[in-house]
């Protein structure tokens, strides 16, 4: 794209004219109202304006009244040339009729010059010394011949029209001061003789193309951007204009029209007064063709000089605001990607771009956050963070930065496992426990027992954080044993103590916790020896019954050591749901014991240990809404069938008063008489209850409790063997 380095306006060259023109000759008479003469002193910096004005009659040009009064006559004529607008002048002649003279104004080879002035819409005395725009355009007359005097004024008329003037005004004066009281006489425009001043003008009607408006959008572009250029061209001339070329320029110097052509389009023929709007959208040239910078938009009509116009100087227009050409925005980022461990982290991306080039950054994954630099201009920095990966699966995300893709890869969690606790010790009885497994989400694990006396009861397989439950068979040996469970690749060790060689045993047929609490009180009867032993709690099915004693974790076996003549109390907290069973105390030396029950708002009752029996009898009574008797039975190392028999005070079995119940080894059963015999008439009853085990070698222990709704109605009843 060539750069325009020459002045395009006004130095246009006519190459080809396709306009339609017609040449005519027009006679224009002077405006009589503005013709006249003024007499005044010779004009100088100290001169006063004219002293005499005449706009009626003939025109006078010459010397003053007398020698002692050095004044001069000057004549003025005015022509309306507005009808010549839009035409090309081919000839123009000024005609003024010289009607005579007074004295000898032309002596000494004198002559009258013509000056171009502009005295406006009225002639006054000050116009005597009005400064001429053209002081001497030629000689109007140099002798006293009575005739039309003429002067070629084509250049003057053409110049005035090019300056959009509608009036041509002239002043006549002798080049040298003529003798006093001598002057030439010319016919004025108000003279009825028909010899008034006139212009004879030959002109061609021509088109005149002008750009009346123009625009560009947007006002800031870079290479490759679309730019819409538009303009309105009108023919304000008096003849039709042929096709023409309209050009758009990015100008570095509007005064010389220097710059770069950025677009062009053709304009169809236009008849007089017709206008046309045209636009085009270009892809803005590269920086090598139009360097970045600030430009004015220039629009040039008839750029190829195809149309001969009446005015060749009005074909261009300069538009503002200015057009800003930006650097072509190219972007790069460094680095183009990054890798993170499963823990995540932070990092940054460097953006390189020319100044003025804006950009944005956004994350395309929820686990990637832009912490700063989400937008910028020119070179800059994008800071971002990556969240920890909660999964064992690697993941990939991206950021869109300045139109570039930045890739983030993150490793999945490495499966690490831990168990808590890593080992545990248990008593010889059947017990249970649990182990907590800690692992990242998605990390799977298993739990496998390595010994037949250890059973995984829950959590044999899991993922992430979880728990493994297990149970132990009772150790019937007197020595401890060690086993293990492999959990999530870790070894959980289990140590179970053996049965102690205890020779003394106490049985308590009933203990309960939850809404009721109990204290198991043991006393060492030896004055010389300490006693050691353990307390085993049994549930209804003979398995271990875990109850918290003295605030310790709930378990079914509790060890104790009592000094000589000392005592130990083991108390439940009464919290939680009701749990009932039996207790067995085994020790290496004799102890005595009692279970003390407490029911809030009712009272406290104590009962000693129970002797193993084949069967027992106890008194019972019940009153509806009042006291009631309950019985608890515990089997001692055997299973079998229990036979419950309800008798009245006469020893007779009451109707529906027999019930059979199975009991497991070390099992327990506790019921009120109305629960044992729901069909018997026990609403107001008093009698006896016998309990017998059908096994020939089995033994049972028992206890009877009487309970009422009022405070103090809580006591134990005697249990005696059946003879």
C-alpha positions in Angstrom: 0.0 0.0 0.0 1.8 3.2 -1.2 2.3 6.0 1.2 1.0 9.4 0.0 3.8 11.9 0.6 2.7 14.7 -1.8 0.1 17.5 -1.3 -3.0 16.1 -2.9 -5.1 19.2 -2.3 -5.4 21.5 -4.1 -2.9 20.3 -6.7 -5.3 18.1 -8.7 -4.7 17.3 -12.3 -7.6 16.9 -14.7 -7.2 13.5 -16.5 -10.5 12.8 -18.0 -13.8 14.6 -17.9 -17.0 12.6 -18.1 -19.2 15.5 -16.9 -21.8 17.1 -19.1 -21.2 20.9 -19.5 -22.7 23.8 -21.5 -21.0 27.1 -22.2 -23.1 30.3 -21.9 -22.4 34.0 -21.9 -24.0 36.2 -19.2 -24.2 40.0 -19.0 -24.3 41.3 -15.4 -25.0 45.0 -14.8 -23.7 46.8 -11.8 -25.9 47.3 -8.7 -26.9 51.0 -9.1 -27.6 51.3 -5.4 -24.0 50.6 -4.6 -22.3 52.6 -7.4 -20.9 56.0 -6.6 -17.9 58.2 -6.1 -16.1 59.6 -3.0 -14.0 62.8 -2.8 -11.4 62.8 0.0 -7.7 63.5 0.8 -4.9 61.3 -0.4 -5.0 58.2 1.8 -2.2 57.8 4.4 -2.0 56.7 8.0 -3.0 60.2 9.2 -5.6 60.9 6.5 -9.2 61.3 7.3 -11.9 59.5 5.3 -13.6 61.0 2.4 -15.3 64.3 2.7 -17.9 64.0 0.0 -20.0 61.0 -1.3 -22.3 60.7 -4.3 -24.3 57.7 -5.3 -26.5 59.5 -7.8 -25.4 60.4 -11.3 -22.1 59.9 -13.0 -18.9 58.4 -11.7 -15.9 60.6 -11.1 -12.3 59.7 -11.0 -9.6 62.3 -10.8 -8.1 65.3 -9.0 -9.5 67.5 -6.2 -11.3 70.8 -6.3 -8.2 73.1 -6.4 -4.5 73.1 -5.7 -4.8 74.4 -2.2 -7.2 71.5 -1.3 -5.4 68.3 -2.5 -8.3 66.0 -2.7 -9.1 63.2 -5.1 -12.1 61.5 -6.7 -12.5 57.7 -6.6 -15.3 55.7 -8.3 -16.9 52.4 -7.0 -19.0 49.8 -8.8 -20.6 46.6 -7.5 -21.8 43.4 -9.3 -23.8 40.4 -8.1 -22.0 37.3 -9.4 -24.0 34.7 -7.4 -25.5 33.4 -10.6 -22.0 32.2 -11.7 -21.5 29.9 -8.7 -20.8 26.3 -9.7 -19.5 27.3 -13.1 -16.1 27.4 -14.7 -15.3 30.9 -16.0 -13.8 30.9 -19.5 -13.8 34.7 -20.0 -14.9 37.8 -18.0 -14.6 41.4 -19.1 -15.5 44.6 -17.2 -17.1 47.3 -19.4 -17.4 50.9 -18.1 -18.6 53.8 -20.5 -16.4 56.9 -20.4 -18.8 59.8 -21.1 -16.3 62.6 -20.9 -13.9 64.5 -18.7 -13.4 67.7 -16.7 -10.1 69.4 -17.2 -7.1 67.4 -18.3 -6.9 64.3 -16.1 -5.0 62.3 -18.6 -2.1 64.8 -19.0 1.4 63.6 -18.5 0.5 60.1 -19.8 -1.7 59.3 -16.8 -4.0 56.3 -16.6 -6.8 54.8 -14.4 -6.1 51.6 -12.5 -8.7 49.1 -11.2 -8.6 47.9 -7.6 -10.6 45.0 -6.1 -12.3 46.0 -2.9 -15.0 44.8 -0.6 -17.1 47.6 0.7 -20.1 45.4 1.5 -23.8 46.4 1.2 -23.4 50.1 1.4 -20.9 52.8 0.3 -19.7 55.3 2.8 -16.9 57.9 3.2 -14.5 55.4 4.9 -14.4 53.3 1.7 -12.3 56.1 0.2 -9.2 54.6 1.9 -10.5 51.0 2.1 -7.6 48.5 1.7 -7.8 46.8 -1.6 -7.5 43.0 -1.8 -5.9 43.5 -5.3 -4.4 46.9 -5.6 -3.9 47.1 -9.4 -5.5 44.5 -11.6 -5.0 46.5 -14.8 -5.6 49.8 -16.7 -9.2 50.7 -17.4 -8.5 53.9 -19.4 -5.5 56.0 -20.5 -7.2 58.6 -22.7 -10.2 60.8 -22.9 -11.9 59.0 -25.7 -15.6 58.8 -25.2 -16.3 55.1 -25.5 -16.6 51.8 -23.5 -13.4 51.1 -21.6 -12.8 47.4 -20.8 -10.6 45.2 -18.7 -10.1 41.4 -18.6 -11.3 40.3 -15.1 -11.6 36.5 -15.6 -8.9 35.7 -13.0 -10.6 38.0 -10.5 -14.1 36.6 -11.0 -12.8 33.0 -10.8 -10.9 33.8 -7.6 -13.8 35.4 -6.0 -16.1 32.5 -6.9 -13.6 30.0 -5.5 -13.7 31.9 -2.2 -17.6 31.6 -2.2 -18.0 35.3 -2.8 -21.3 36.5 -4.3 -20.2 40.0 -5.0 -17.5 41.6 -7.2 -16.7 45.2 -6.2 -14.1 47.5 -7.9 -12.6 50.9 -7.2 -11.2 53.2 -10.0 -8.3 55.6 -9.3 -5.6 57.5 -11.3 -2.2 56.1 -10.9 -0.7 59.6 -10.5 -2.5 62.6 -9.0 -4.2 64.5 -11.9 -4.4 68.2 -12.0 -6.8 69.9 -9.6 -10.4 69.9 -10.6 -9.8 67.4 -13.4 -11.5 64.0 -13.5 -12.8 61.4 -15.9 -16.6 60.9 -16.1 -18.1 57.4 -16.4 -21.7 56.3 -16.6 -23.1 55.0 -13.3 -25.6 52.2 -13.0 -28.5 54.5 -12.3 -27.9 56.3 -15.7 -30.9 55.7 -17.9 -28.9 56.0 -21.0 -28.2 52.2 -21.0 -24.4 52.7 -20.7 -24.0 51.6 -17.1 -21.1 49.4 -16.0 -21.4 45.7 -16.9 -19.7 42.3 -16.8 -19.6 40.1 -19.9 -18.9 36.6 -18.5 -18.7 33.3 -20.5 -18.9 30.2 -18.3 -19.4 26.5 -18.4 -21.9 24.8 -16.1 -19.9 22.0 -14.3 -20.5 19.4 -11.7 -19.0 19.9 -8.2 -18.5 16.8 -6.1 -18.2 17.3 -2.4 -18.0 14.8 0.6 -20.7 16.0 2.9 -20.2 13.5 5.7 -18.0 10.6 6.6 -17.5 8.2 9.5 -15.4 5.2 10.7 -16.1 2.5 13.2 -14.5 1.5 15.5 -12.1 4.3 16.5 -9.4 1.8 17.6 -8.2 -1.1 15.4 -5.3 -3.4 15.0 -4.1 -5.4 12.0 -6.8 -7.8 10.8 -9.6 -6.1 12.7 -12.7 -5.1 10.6 -13.1 -1.3 10.0 -16.2 0.1 8.5 -15.7 3.3 6.4 -18.6 5.4 5.1 -19.2 8.7 3.3 -21.9 10.7 1.6 -21.0 12.4 -1.7 -23.1 15.1 -3.3 -23.0 16.9 -6.6 -23.6 20.5 -5.7 -22.7 21.7 -9.2 -25.0 22.5 -12.2 -24.1 19.7 -14.4 -24.2 15.9 -14.1 -21.1 14.1 -12.9 -19.9 10.8 -14.3 -18.5 7.9 -12.2 -15.8 8.8 -9.7 -13.5 7.2 -7.2 -13.8 7.8 -3.4 -10.7 7.1 -1.3 -10.1 6.8 2.4 -6.8 7.7 4.1 -5.2 7.4 7.5 -3.4 10.7 7.6 -0.3 11.4 9.6 -0.3 15.1 8.5 -3.8 16.4 7.6 -2.4 19.7 6.3 -0.5 18.0 3.5 -2.8 15.0 3.2 0.2 12.7 3.9 -0.6 9.2 5.1 -1.8 5.8 4.0 -4.6 4.9 1.7 -6.7 2.3 3.5 -9.8 1.9 1.3 -11.5 3.0 -1.9 -14.9 2.5 -3.6 -16.7 3.7 -6.8 -19.3 6.4 -6.8 -22.0 6.2 -9.5 -22.9 9.1 -11.8 -24.7 12.0 -10.0 -27.1 14.5 -11.4 -27.1 18.0 -9.9 -28.1 18.1 -6.1 -28.1 14.3 -6.0 -26.2 12.6 -3.1 -25.3 9.0 -2.4 -24.2 7.2 0.8 -21.6 4.5 0.4 -19.8 2.3 2.9 -17.4 -0.6 3.0 -15.8 -2.8 5.6 -12.1 -3.6 5.3 -9.8 -5.9 7.2 -7.3 -3.4 8.6 -3.9 -3.6 6.9 -0.8 -5.1 8.6 1.5 -3.1 10.8 4.1 -3.0 7.9 1.5 -1.3 5.7 0.0 1.1 8.4 2.3 1.3 11.4 0.6 1.6 14.9 -0.1 5.2 15.9 -2.7 7.9 15.8 -4.2 9.1 12.5 -6.8 11.4 11.2 -9.3 10.0 8.7 -9.2 11.8 5.3 -11.9 11.2 2.6 -11.0 12.3 -0.9 -13.7 12.6 -3.6 -13.0 12.1 -7.3 -9.6 10.8 -6.2 -8.6 9.8 -9.8 -9.6 13.3 -11.3 -12.2 11.6 -13.5 -14.7 14.5 -13.3 -14.0 18.1 -14.4 -15.5 20.2 -11.6 -16.3 23.8 -11.1 -14.3 23.7 -7.8 -11.5 21.3 -7.6 -10.6 22.4 -4.0 -13.6 21.1 -2.1 -13.3 17.4 -2.7 -11.9 16.2 0.6 -13.1 16.1 4.2 -11.2 15.5 7.5 -12.9 13.5 10.2 -12.4 13.3 13.9 -12.1 11.8 16.5 -8.8 10.3 15.5 -8.3 6.8 14.4 -6.0 4.8 16.7 -4.1 1.9 15.2 -2.9 -0.5 17.8 -0.2 -3.1 17.7 -1.4 -6.5 16.5 -2.0 -8.4 19.7 0.0 -11.6 20.0 0.1 -13.6 23.2 2.3 -16.2 24.6 2.3 -17.9 28.0 5.1 -19.5 30.0 5.1 -22.2 31.0 2.2 -23.9 29.1 1.5 -26.4 31.8 2.3 -27.7 35.3 2.1 -30.8 37.4 1.1 -31.0 41.1 1.1 -33.7 43.8 -2.1 -34.8 45.4 -1.5 -32.1 48.1 -2.1 -29.3 45.5 -0.3 -26.0 45.8 0.2 -22.6 44.1 2.0 -21.4 41.0 2.0 -18.6 38.4 1.8 -18.1 34.6 3.7 -15.4 32.8 1.7 -13.7 30.0 3.7 -11.8 27.3 1.8 -9.4 25.1 2.3 -5.9 23.5 1.2 -2.9 25.6 -2.5 -2.1 25.1 -3.4 -5.7 24.3 -6.0 -6.8 26.9 -6.5 -10.4 28.0 -8.4 -12.5 30.4 -7.8 -15.7 32.4 -10.3 -18.2 33.7 -10.1 -21.7 35.2 -12.0 -24.5 33.6 -12.0 -26.8 36.6 -13.6 -26.2 40.0 -10.5 -27.4 41.8 -8.3 -24.7 40.2 -8.7 -21.1 41.4 -7.2 -17.9 39.9 -6.0 -16.0 42.9 -4.9 -12.9 41.0 -4.4 -11.7 37.4 -7.8 -12.8 36.1 -7.5 -9.9 33.5 -4.6 -7.7 32.3 -3.2 -5.5 29.7 0.2 -6.1 28.0 2.5 -8.4 29.8 1.5 -9.7 33.2 1.2 -12.5 35.7 -1.6 -15.0 36.5 -1.4 -16.6 40.0 -3.4 -19.7 40.7 -3.9 -22.4 43.3 -4.7 -26.1 43.0 -6.9 -27.8 45.7 -5.8 -31.1 47.3 -7.0 -34.1 45.3 -9.3 -36.1 47.6 -9.3 -39.1 45.2 -6.8 -41.7 44.3 -7.4 -41.0 40.6 -5.2 -38.5 38.9 -6.9 -35.6 37.2 -6.3 -33.0 34.5 -7.7 -29.4 34.3 -7.1 -26.4 32.2 -6.9 -22.6 32.4 -7.7 -20.3 29.5 -5.1 -17.5 29.6 -4.9 -14.8 26.9 -6.5 -17.2 24.5 -3.9 -19.9 25.2 -4.6 -23.2 27.0 -2.6 -24.0 30.2 -2.8 -27.6 31.3 -2.7 -28.6 35.0 -2.1 -32.3 35.9 -2.5 -33.5 39.5 -1.6 -36.9 40.9 -4.2 -38.9 42.8 -3.8 -39.7 46.5 -1.3 -42.3 47.4 -3.0 -44.9 49.5 -1.5 -44.8 53.0 -3.2 -46.7 55.8 -3.1 -46.6 59.6 -5.0 -48.5 62.3 -5.8 -47.5 65.8 -5.0 -49.1 68.2 -2.3 -51.4 66.8 -2.8 -54.0 69.5 -5.2 -54.8 72.4 -5.2 -57.1 75.4 -8.3 -59.1 76.4 -9.3 -61.2 79.4 -9.8 -64.9 79.1 -13.6 -64.6 78.6 -15.4 -64.3 75.3 -14.9 -60.6 74.4 -15.3 -58.2 71.4 -13.5 -55.1 70.2 -13.0 -52.8 67.2 -10.2 -51.1 65.3 -10.4 -47.8 63.4 -8.9 -47.7 59.9 -7.7 -44.4 58.5 -7.1 -44.1 54.7 -7.8 -41.6 51.9 -11.2 -41.7 50.2 -11.2 -44.3 47.5 -8.4 -46.4 49.1 -9.8 -49.9 49.6 -8.8 -52.3 52.3 -9.7 -55.7 53.8 -9.6 -57.3 57.3 -8.7 -61.0 57.7 -8.3 -63.0 60.9 -5.2 -65.0 61.2 -6.4 -67.2 64.0 -9.5 -69.4 64.4 -10.4 -68.0 67.8 -10.6 -64.5 66.4 -13.6 -63.7 64.1 -14.0 -60.5 62.0 -17.7 -59.6 62.7 -17.8 -56.3 60.8 -15.8 -54.3 58.3 -14.2 -57.2 56.5 -13.8 -54.9 53.5 -13.9 -51.1 53.3 -12.8 -47.9 51.7 -11.3 -44.7 53.2 -12.0 -44.3 56.9 -13.8 -47.2 58.5 -13.9 -49.7 61.4 -13.3 -53.4 61.8 -15.2 -55.3 64.5 -14.1 -58.6 65.9 -14.9 -61.1 68.6 -12.8 -63.6 70.6 -13.7 -67.1 71.9 -13.1 -67.6 75.6 -9.7 -68.9 76.4 -10.1 -72.1 78.4 -6.4 -72.5 78.9 -4.5 -71.2 81.9 -1.9 -69.5 79.7 -2.4 -66.4 77.6 -2.4 -66.6 73.8 -1.5 -64.2 71.0 -3.3 -63.8 67.6 -3.7 -61.2 64.9 -5.9 -59.6 62.3 -4.4 -58.3 59.1 -6.2 -54.9 58.5 -5.3 -52.8 55.5 -2.0 -54.5 55.3 -1.3 -53.7 58.9 -1.1 -56.3 61.7 -3.4 -55.8 64.6 -2.2 -57.9 67.6 -4.5 -59.5 70.1 -3.3 -60.9 73.4 -5.9 -62.9 75.5 -5.1 -63.9 79.0 -5.6 -67.5 80.2 -8.0 -68.6 82.9 -6.6 -67.8 86.3 -6.4 -70.8 88.7 -9.0 -69.2 90.9 -10.3 -71.6 93.6 -13.1 -69.4 95.1 -16.3 -68.4 93.2 -19.3 -66.2 94.1 -22.4 -66.0 92.0 -24.8 -63.1 91.8 -27.9 -64.1 89.9 -28.9 -60.6 88.8 -27.2 -57.3 87.9 -28.8 -54.5 85.9 -27.9 -51.0 84.6 -30.0 -48.4 82.8 -32.7 -46.7 84.8 -31.3 -48.7 87.6 -27.7 -49.0 88.9 -25.8 -51.5 91.0 -22.8 -51.6 93.3 -20.9 -54.9 93.6 -19.1 -54.8 97.0 -16.4 -57.4 97.7 -14.6 -57.9 101.1 -11.3 -59.7 101.7 -11.9 -61.8 104.9 -8.2 -62.7 105.2 -6.1 -60.8 107.7 -2.8 -61.8 106.2 -3.3 -62.2 102.4 -4.3 -60.0 99.6 -6.9 -61.5 97.3 -6.9 -61.1 93.5 -9.5 -62.1 91.0 -11.9 -61.0 88.4 -15.5 -60.2 87.8 -17.2 -61.7 84.8 -20.6 -60.3 83.6 -22.9 -62.6 81.5 -25.8 -61.6 79.3 -29.1 -63.5 78.8 -27.5 -65.7 76.1 -24.4 -66.5 78.2 -22.0 -64.2 76.3 -20.1 -61.4 77.9 -22.1 -58.4 79.1 -20.2 -55.1 78.7 -21.0 -52.6 81.4 -18.9 -49.6 82.5 -17.7 -50.1 86.1 -16.2 -47.2 88.1 -16.1 -45.1 84.9 -13.9 -47.5 83.0 -14.7 -48.4 79.4 -17.6 -50.9 79.2 -16.3 -54.4 79.3 -17.5 -57.8 80.5 -14.4 -58.7 82.7 -12.9 -56.6 85.4 -9.7 -57.5 87.4 -9.4 -56.7 91.1 -6.8 -56.8 93.9 -8.0 -56.4 97.5 -5.6 -56.0 100.5 -6.1 -58.0 103.7 -9.3 -57.2 105.4 -9.9 -54.6 102.6 -12.9 -54.1 100.4 -13.6 -53.0 96.8 -16.8 -51.5 95.3 -17.6 -51.7 91.5 -20.4 -49.4 90.6 -22.3 -49.0 87.3 -23.5 -45.5 86.2 -27.2 -46.3 85.6 -27.0 -44.7 82.1 -28.2 -46.0 78.8 -30.8 -48.5 77.9 -31.6 -51.3 80.4 -29.1 -54.2 80.3 -29.4 -57.1 82.8 -27.5 -60.3 83.4 -25.5 -62.2 86.1 -22.1 -61.8 87.7 -19.5 -64.3 88.7 -16.6 -63.4 91.0 -13.5 -65.7 90.9 -10.6 -65.2 93.3 -7.5 -66.9 94.6 -8.7 -66.5 98.3 -12.1 -66.3 99.8 -14.1 -63.1 99.5 -17.6 -62.1 100.5 -19.9 -60.0 98.4 -23.2 -58.2 98.1 -25.0 -56.5 95.2 -26.7 -53.3 96.1 -29.4 -52.1 93.7 -30.6 -48.5 93.5 -33.8 -47.3 91.7 -34.2 -43.5 91.7 -37.3 -42.4 93.6 -38.0 -46.0 94.9 -35.1 -47.1 97.1 -32.1 -49.3 97.6 -32.0 -53.1 98.2 -29.1 -55.4 98.7 -28.7 -59.1 98.1 -25.8 -61.4 98.8 -24.3 -64.1 96.6 -26.5 -67.0 95.4 -25.5 -70.7 95.9 -25.8 -73.0 92.9 -28.9 -75.2 93.4 -30.8 -77.8 91.4 -33.9 -75.8 92.2 -35.3 -73.2 94.6 -38.4 -71.8 96.1 -39.3 -68.2 97.0 -42.4 -66.4 98.3 -44.1 -64.1 95.8 -46.9 -61.7 95.8 -48.5 -59.2 93.4 -51.2 -56.5 93.7 -52.4 -54.8 90.6 -51.0 -51.2 90.6 -48.9 -52.1 93.7 -46.1 -54.4 94.6 -44.9 -57.2 92.3 -42.3 -59.9 92.6 -39.7 -60.7 90.0 -37.3 -63.6 89.9 -33.8 -63.8 88.2 -32.2 -67.1 87.3 -28.6 -67.8 86.2 -27.3 -71.2 84.9 -23.9 -72.2 86.2 -21.9 -73.9 83.4 -24.8 -75.9 82.0 -27.8 -75.5 79.7 -31.2 -77.1 80.1 -34.8 -76.4 80.6 -36.2 -74.5 83.5 -39.6 -75.3 85.0 -41.4 -72.4 86.7 -44.4 -73.4 88.9 -46.7 -71.0 90.7 -48.6 -72.1 93.8 -51.0 -70.5 96.2 -50.4 -70.3 99.9 -51.9 -73.8 100.3 -49.2 -75.2 98.0 -51.6 -75.9 95.2 -50.6 -75.1 91.6 -52.7 -72.3 90.3 -54.4 -72.5 86.9 -52.0 -71.7 84.1 -49.2 -71.6 86.7 -46.6 -73.8 84.9 -44.1 -72.6 82.4 -41.0 -74.1 80.7 -38.1 -72.0 79.5 -34.7 -73.0 77.9 -31.6 -71.5 79.4 -28.1 -71.5 77.8 -24.8 -72.1 79.4 -24.1 -69.2 81.7 -27.4 -67.8 80.5 -29.7 -65.5 82.5 -33.5 -64.9 82.7 -35.3 -62.3 84.7 -39.2 -61.8 84.7 -42.0 -60.7 87.0 -44.6 -63.3 87.9 -47.3 -61.7 85.6 -44.8 -61.9 82.7 -44.0 -65.6 83.5 -47.7 -66.5 83.9 -49.7 -64.0 81.8 -52.8 -66.2 81.8 -52.7 -66.9 85.5 -54.8 -64.8 88.0 -52.1 -62.7 89.6 -53.7 -59.3 90.0 -54.1 -60.0 93.7 -51.9 -62.9 94.5 -49.8 -64.3 97.2 -48.0 -67.7 97.2 -44.8 -69.4 96.2 -42.7 -69.9 93.0 -40.5 -72.9 92.4 -37.8 -73.0 89.8 -36.1 -76.3 88.8 -33.5 -77.2 86.2 -34.3 -80.5 84.4 -30.6 -81.3 83.9 -29.4 -83.9 86.4 -25.9 -82.3 86.8 -26.7 -78.7 86.1 -27.0 -76.0 88.7 -28.8 -72.6 88.9 -28.6 -69.6 91.1 -31.5 -67.3 91.8 -32.7 -64.1 93.5 -36.2 -62.7 94.1 -36.9 -59.0 94.3 -40.1 -57.3 95.4 -40.8 -53.9 93.8 -43.5 -51.4 94.3 -44.4 -48.0 92.8 -43.8 -46.0 96.0 -40.6 -45.1 97.8 -39.4 -47.8 100.1 -41.2 -50.6 98.2 -38.0 -52.3 97.1 -36.6 -55.4 98.8 -35.1 -58.8 98.3 -36.9 -62.0 99.2 -35.3 -65.3 100.5 -34.5 -68.0 98.1 -34.2 -71.5 99.5 -33.3 -74.9 98.1 -36.1 -77.4 97.5 -35.7 -80.3 99.8 
